Amino acid sequence: MRDIEIFFSTLDMDEGEHGIEVRHVAMDVDLSPLVRHYASLGEKHAKNVEKFMLYWNVKGEGLLLSPKARVLKMPRKAAEKNFGCDAIQWKDSSPDAVIIAIWTIGGDLESKSMEMMSSKRDVMAGFLLDVAGSIALYNMHDLLIRWIETELAVPEGKNITEEIYPGLGSAIQDMTHNIEILGNTRETIGVYELGSSMFHPRKTQYSFTGIGSARGGSSLRALPCSPCSADKCLYYQLGGCHMRVYPVSR
């Protein structure tokens, strides 16, 4: 079990950013969907995943995961000023405040996965490690959205009203650049962009969450990968797809 290291601060329209606080949330990566999937494929596949789980429990989770998150809270008008009204189009609500969350598992797992897949002997283990990293991102998002609700919304008598989740291959390049600069992500969590619409390390995702007084179910808008393989995608089957990270309504 690893802790997510959360770097949290608030941004005021007049006073600017308040100091960054570091908080921790315990995280346990749930790889049971991966185990069930391969067990259903037969004994040979089950043995491969059993071998991988031994590696994961001894080395993978403890040594290769560095879960960190940058969480920045600001008034809705400040978010619109920094990212534009067109980029943050609230479908069902007009929140009082916007939470920008960027989360990553770091780059060590990706590097080890690529190293394994370059070796014929460890191709399968490398692939399983990559999928495990995607599932870890799923677990992080689930924990972060609940942390935002319990720590940032409920104490103020607010609710999560909506979440905009750009997903993969659909983010706006200017948005990722602005997030890095505004959130100081390179220095806090080691996340940066290099002239593209994706962050580095690649196992990094982000979302905009609105909190306000509106009652009723909150909703998630996630944009799919392009092209999307739907239920034929192994990441989807194993629970590692970003489209399944949070119920559409609750």
C-alpha positions in Angstrom: 0.0 0.0 0.0 1.3 3.4 -1.0 0.2 6.9 0.1 -0.8 9.5 -2.5 1.2 12.7 -1.8 -1.2 15.5 -2.4 0.1 19.1 -3.0 -2.9 21.3 -2.3 -3.4 25.1 -2.5 -6.1 27.6 -3.2 -6.0 30.5 -5.7 -7.8 33.7 -4.9 -8.8 36.3 -7.5 -7.4 39.2 -5.4 -4.7 37.7 -3.1 -3.2 35.1 -5.5 -2.2 31.6 -4.4 -2.0 30.6 -0.8 0.8 28.3 0.4 0.9 24.7 -0.7 0.0 22.1 1.9 1.1 18.5 1.6 -1.4 15.9 2.5 -1.5 12.1 2.3 -4.1 9.6 1.3 -3.5 5.8 1.6 -3.9 3.9 -1.7 -4.1 0.2 -2.4 -4.0 -0.8 -6.1 -6.8 -3.2 -6.9 -5.5 -5.7 -9.6 -8.3 -8.2 -9.0 -9.9 -7.4 -12.5 -6.5 -8.3 -14.1 -6.3 -11.6 -12.1 -9.9 -12.6 -12.9 -9.5 -11.8 -16.6 -6.4 -14.0 -17.1 -7.8 -16.8 -14.9 -10.7 -17.0 -17.3 -8.4 -17.5 -20.2 -7.0 -20.8 -19.0 -4.2 -22.3 -16.9 -1.3 -21.0 -19.0 -2.5 -17.4 -18.7 -3.3 -17.8 -15.0 0.2 -19.0 -14.3 1.6 -15.9 -16.1 -0.4 -13.5 -14.0 0.4 -15.5 -10.8 4.1 -15.0 -11.6 3.5 -11.3 -12.3 1.5 -10.8 -9.0 4.5 -12.2 -7.1 6.7 -9.7 -8.8 4.2 -6.9 -8.2 3.8 -7.6 -4.5 7.5 -7.9 -3.9 8.9 -5.2 -6.1 6.4 -3.6 -8.4 4.0 -1.7 -6.2 6.5 -0.7 -3.6 9.4 0.3 -5.8 7.9 1.5 -9.1 4.9 3.6 -7.9 5.3 7.2 -6.8 1.7 8.4 -6.6 1.5 12.2 -6.4 -1.3 14.7 -7.1 -1.4 18.5 -7.5 -4.8 19.9 -6.4 -5.6 23.5 -7.0 -8.9 25.2 -5.9 -10.0 28.5 -7.4 -13.2 30.5 -8.0 -15.0 29.6 -11.2 -14.2 33.0 -12.7 -10.5 32.4 -12.1 -10.7 29.1 -13.9 -12.4 30.7 -16.8 -9.9 33.5 -16.9 -6.9 31.1 -16.9 -8.4 28.4 -19.2 -11.1 30.2 -21.2 -14.9 29.7 -21.1 -14.7 27.5 -24.2 -12.3 25.1 -22.6 -14.4 24.7 -19.4 -18.0 24.4 -20.5 -20.1 23.3 -17.6 -23.0 21.2 -19.1 -25.3 20.8 -16.1 -24.2 23.5 -13.6 -22.4 26.7 -12.9 -20.2 25.8 -9.9 -19.0 28.3 -7.3 -15.4 26.9 -7.4 -13.3 24.7 -9.7 -10.8 22.1 -8.5 -8.0 21.3 -10.9 -6.5 17.9 -10.1 -3.4 16.4 -11.8 -2.3 12.9 -10.7 0.5 10.6 -11.7 2.2 7.4 -10.7 5.6 8.7 -11.8 7.9 7.5 -14.6 9.6 4.5 -13.0 6.9 2.0 -13.8 6.7 3.0 -17.5 10.5 2.8 -17.8 10.6 -0.7 -16.3 7.6 -1.8 -18.4 9.4 -0.7 -21.6 12.6 -2.4 -20.5 10.7 -5.7 -19.8 8.9 -5.6 -23.1 12.2 -5.2 -25.0 13.2 -8.6 -23.7 11.5 -11.7 -25.2 11.6 -13.4 -21.8 9.7 -10.6 -20.1 7.3 -9.3 -22.7 4.2 -10.5 -20.9 5.3 -9.2 -17.6 6.1 -5.8 -19.1 2.6 -5.7 -20.6 1.0 -6.6 -17.4 3.0 -4.0 -15.6 1.8 -1.3 -18.0 -1.8 -2.4 -17.5 -1.2 -2.3 -13.7 -0.1 1.3 -14.0 -3.2 2.2 -15.8 -5.3 0.6 -13.1 -3.3 2.4 -10.5 -4.3 5.7 -12.2 -7.9 4.6 -12.0 -7.6 3.9 -8.3 -6.0 7.3 -7.8 -8.8 9.1 -9.5 -11.4 7.3 -7.5 -9.6 8.3 -4.2 -9.0 11.9 -5.3 -12.6 12.6 -6.3 -13.7 11.3 -2.9 -11.1 13.3 -1.2 -12.2 16.4 -3.0 -15.8 15.7 -1.9 -15.0 15.0 1.8 -12.2 17.6 2.3 -13.1 20.5 0.0 -16.8 20.4 -0.8 -18.6 19.0 2.3 -16.9 21.2 4.9 -18.3 24.2 3.0 -21.7 22.7 2.7 -21.1 22.2 -1.1 -21.5 19.3 -3.5 -19.5 18.0 -6.5 -21.7 19.3 -9.3 -19.7 18.1 -12.4 -16.3 16.8 -13.5 -14.8 17.5 -16.9 -12.3 14.8 -17.7 -10.3 15.4 -20.9 -9.0 11.9 -21.2 -6.3 10.8 -23.7 -5.5 12.3 -27.1 -8.1 15.0 -26.7 -6.6 17.6 -24.4 -5.8 21.1 -25.6 -2.1 21.9 -25.8 -2.5 25.4 -24.4 -4.5 23.9 -21.5 -1.8 21.5 -20.4 0.8 24.3 -20.7 -1.3 26.6 -18.5 -1.9 23.8 -16.0 1.8 23.1 -15.6 2.6 26.8 -15.1 -0.3 27.6 -12.8 0.0 24.4 -10.8 3.8 24.5 -10.7 3.5 20.8 -11.5 7.1 20.2 -12.6 8.5 21.2 -9.2 5.7 19.7 -7.1 4.9 16.3 -8.7 7.4 16.1 -11.5 4.8 16.5 -14.3 5.4 18.6 -17.3 4.4 19.0 -21.0 6.8 19.2 -23.9 4.9 21.0 -26.6 2.1 18.4 -26.9 -1.4 17.8 -25.5 -0.1 15.1 -23.1 1.7 15.3 -19.9 4.9 13.5 -19.0 5.3 11.0 -17.4 2.7 9.4 -19.6 0.9 7.8 -16.7 -0.5 11.2 -15.8 -4.1 12.4 -16.0 -6.1 15.5 -15.0 -9.6 16.8 -14.6 -11.6 19.9 -13.6 -14.2 19.4 -10.9 -16.9 21.9 -10.0 -18.3 22.3 -6.5 -21.3 24.3 -5.6 -24.7 24.5 -3.9 -26.6 22.7 -6.6 -28.3 19.5 -5.4 -28.7 16.3 -7.2 -26.4 13.8 -8.9 -23.0 14.8 -10.1 -21.8 13.9 -13.6 -18.6 13.1 -15.3 -17.9 14.0 -18.9 -14.9 11.9 -20.2 -13.7 12.2 -23.8 -12.6 8.8 -25.3 -9.3 7.9 -26.8 -9.2 8.4 -30.6 -9.9 6.0 -32.1 -11.7 4.2 -29.2 -11.7 0.4 -29.3 -14.6 0.2 -26.9 -15.1 -3.2 -25.2 -12.5 -4.7 -27.4 -9.8 -2.8 -25.6 -7.9 -4.8 -23.0 -7.5 -1.7 -20.8 -11.3 -1.4 -20.8 -11.8 -5.1 -20.0 -9.3 -4.9 -17.0 -10.8 -1.8 -15.5 -7.9 0.5 -16.6 -9.8 2.6 -19.1 -10.3 6.3 -18.0 -13.9 6.1 -19.4 -14.8 3.9 -16.4 -13.2 5.9 -13.6 -16.3 7.4 -12.1 -20.1 6.8 -12.5 -21.8 9.1 -15.0 -24.3 10.0 -12.2 -24.6 9.1 -8.6 
